[in-house]
């Protein structure tokens, strides 16, 4: 197995496991703040999805999709395999579309090396709207109207808040890692 294959497999596994664990942590922490089934006012997995995809790329998006598939099968077994596959596709596609849109349309360099607050805010807003749109189009069968707008707005806000929390915690971790005093090696 080549090093690149090992990295891709590791990225897929870590992303999938991280999504799975953060989803259930979010469910435990914010279950009382659910607007409707699966529609949280604060949704931490959204931030994990965007951060992992921005940092690790396509393999992270695939791992997120695997994690979402497992969550959907476990949390909504009555929904069947199609429901789980569509949910997985939306979870992986949301951050991937945001990454593409940020690069091609907004001409942003969407990785987190340029960690300006303005850039993180734009990416968080864009990702939150796109992810909520994908889910609500699926849930509402493409029908637009009040039954679409209200849940979309709540989900977009929940995605945005969860994304901000995760991105700024990630940014803080990068800052601390960059500024952590390092010991000189012993000679």
Secondary structure, DSSP 8 states (H G I E B T S, - for coil): --HHHHHHHHHHHHHHHHHHHHHHHHHHHHGGGEEETTEESS-HHHHHHHHHHHHHTHHHHHHHHHHHHHHHHHH-GGGHHHHHHHHHHHHHHHHHHHHHHHHHTS----STTS--HHHHHHHHHHHHHHHHHHHHHHHTTT--SHHHHHHHHHHHHHHHHHHHHHHHHHHHHHHHHHHS-------
